[in-house]
Amino acid sequence: MPEERKFRHQDSGLHNSMSKDKEHSMSAIVSELSESLRDVIKSEIHLAQAEFRASSKNLKGELLLGLMATALLTLSLFPLTAFAVIGLGALLNNNYWLSSIIIGTLLIIVGAVFGFTAAKRLRNHSFTFNRVRESLQADTDIILKKVHDISVEAKRRAS
């Protein structure tokens, strides 16, 4: 009988040791998963920042160029508009009011075309951070695979 107790005691110690190893390996897996998730989040933040900087730099350049063009066109239109109104008024038997309406309407039409073109280009500009979205999807797939592997390993160990 004492040998049987000794054997049970050793068996119990072996069982406790195996249980501790399982807990240790599961905690290591969870720790690794947590660390991986933290690294993924950090890398995604850095990628998003880099993509935002690149996208905003391109957009900033386009907007600056558009503003410069608008300013120059605006300044050049004042004297040209005045001469167009005077010249057309002289052709219309000194009806300067009629030439003002005609020239003003033409400028509105041209301005509207430019405005709609600019709005269309801005609508077509992508602000969606495609690389970040693709990277997040890949990281999500990796994390889901790790979680699946953990659950499969846990089920295997439980049986």
For each residue, the residues with C-beta under 8 A, 3 or more apart:
1: 4 5
2: 5 6
3: 6 7
4: 1 7 8
5: 1 2 8 9
6: 2 3 9 10
7: 3 4 10 11
8: 4 5 11 12
9: 5 6 12 13
10: 6 7 13 14
11: 7 8 14 15
12: 8 9 15 16
13: 9 10 16 17
14: 10 11 17 18
15: 11 12 18 19
16: 12 13 19 20
17: 13 14 20 21
18: 14 15 21 22
19: 15 16 22 23
20: 16 17 23 24
21: 17 18 24 25
22: 18 19 25 26 157
23: 19 20 26 27
24: 20 21 27 28
25: 21 22 28 29
26: 22 23 29 30 150 154
27: 23 24 30 31
28: 24 25 31 32
29: 25 26 32 33 150 153
30: 26 27 33 34 150
31: 27 28 34 35
32: 28 29 35 36
33: 29 30 36 37 143 146 147 150
34: 30 31 37 38
35: 31 32 38 39
36: 32 33 39 40 142 143 146
37: 33 34 40 41 143
38: 34 35 41 42
39: 35 36 42 43
40: 36 37 43 44 139 142 143
41: 37 38 44 45
42: 38 39 45 46
43: 39 40 46 47 135 139
44: 40 41 47 48 132 135 136 139
45: 41 42 48 49
46: 42 43 49 50
47: 43 44 50 51 131 132 135
48: 44 45 51 52 129 132
49: 45 46 52 53
50: 46 47 53 54
51: 47 48 54 55 129 131 132
52: 48 49 55 56 129
53: 49 50 56 57
54: 50 51 57 58
55: 51 52 58 59 127 129
56: 52 53 59 60
57: 53 54 60 61
58: 54 55 61 62
59: 55 56 62 63 125
60: 56 57 63 64
61: 57 58 64 65
62: 58 59 65 66
63: 59 60 66 67
64: 60 61 67 68
65: 61 62 68 69
66: 62 63 69 70 118
67: 63 64 70 71
68: 64 65 71 72
69: 65 66 72 73
70: 66 67 73 74
71: 67 68 74 75
72: 68 69 75 76
73: 69 70 76 77
74: 70 71 77 78
75: 71 72 78
76: 72 73 79 80
77: 73 74 80 81 107
78: 74 75 81 82
79: 76 82 83
80: 76 77 83 84
81: 77 78 84 85 103 107
82: 78 79 85 86
83: 79 80 86 87
84: 80 81 87 88 99 103
85: 81 82 88 89 96 99 100 103
86: 82 83 89 90 96 99
87: 83 84 90 91 99
88: 84 85 91 92 99 102 103
89: 85 86 92 94 95 96 97 98 99 100
90: 86 87 94
91: 87 88 99
92: 88 89 95 98 99
93:
94: 89 90
95: 89 92 98 99
96: 85 86 89 99 100
97: 89 100 101
98: 89 92 95 101 102
99: 84 85 86 87 88 89 91 92 95 96 102 103
100: 85 89 96 97 103 104
101: 97 98 104 105
102: 88 98 99 105 106
103: 81 84 85 88 99 100 106 107
104: 100 101 107 108
105: 101 102 108 109
106: 102 103 109 110
107: 77 81 103 104 110 111
108: 104 105 111 112
109: 105 106 112 113
110: 106 107 113 114
111: 107 108 114 115
112: 108 109 115 116
113: 109 110 116 117
114: 110 111 117 118
115: 111 112 118 119
116: 112 113 119 120
117: 113 114 120 121
118: 66 114 115 121 122
119: 115 116 122 123
120: 116 117 123 124
121: 117 118 124 125
122: 118 119 125
123: 119 120
124: 120 121
125: 59 121 122
126: 130
127: 55
128: 133
129: 48 51 52 55 132 133
130: 126 133 134
131: 47 51 134 135
132: 44 47 48 51 129 135 136
133: 128 129 130 136 137
134: 130 131 137 138
135: 43 44 47 131 132 138 139
136: 44 132 133 139 140
137: 133 134 140 141
138: 134 135 141 142
139: 40 43 44 135 136 142 143
140: 136 137 143 144
141: 137 138 144 145
142: 36 40 138 139 145 146
143: 33 36 37 40 139 140 146 147
144: 140 141 147 148
145: 141 142 148 149
146: 33 36 142 143 149 150
147: 33 143 144 150 151
148: 144 145 151 152
149: 145 146 152 153
150: 26 29 30 33 146 147 153 154
151: 147 148 154 155
152: 148 149 155 156
153: 29 149 150 156 157
154: 26 150 151 157 158
155: 151 152 158 159
156: 152 153 159
157: 22 153 154
158: 154 155
159: 155 156
